[in-house]
């Protein structure tokens, strides 16, 4: 029987962040299918990138649900993918006569999701660090 205390109760922002990651990951599934069926140029690149983002968002939501410290890592990696996607979208949008859609998606979707993921990763890391510190001090010095 374990005598350790249970993990901290997740905050409201943790629940909201987990739901955002889950929802965004689920929304990306039909979006990726749409891209695969309609894109003529670089279909493989875009589909793979969106699949990686989908996997990152869903894995982050799952790990957060399990209260795993690894959720912070997957949130950071997924944020990097989203920022890369925004950058590539805007760069290619200027070349393919569709800068408005690319810019709007970057400004209102990809960049906010990425920044939210980085903020959330910071909070998760800070929470797990505090847990470790509390566990260390509960044992006492020299033990």
HELIX and SHEET records of a PDB file:
HELIX    1   1 UNK A   12  UNK A   38  1                                  27    
HELIX    2   2 UNK A   43  UNK A   65  1                                  23    
HELIX    3   3 UNK A   70  UNK A   95  1                                  26    
HELIX    4   4 UNK A   99  UNK A  105  1                                   7    
HELIX    5   5 UNK A  106  UNK A  110  3                                   5    
HELIX    6   6 UNK A  111  UNK A  139  1                                  29    
END                                                                             
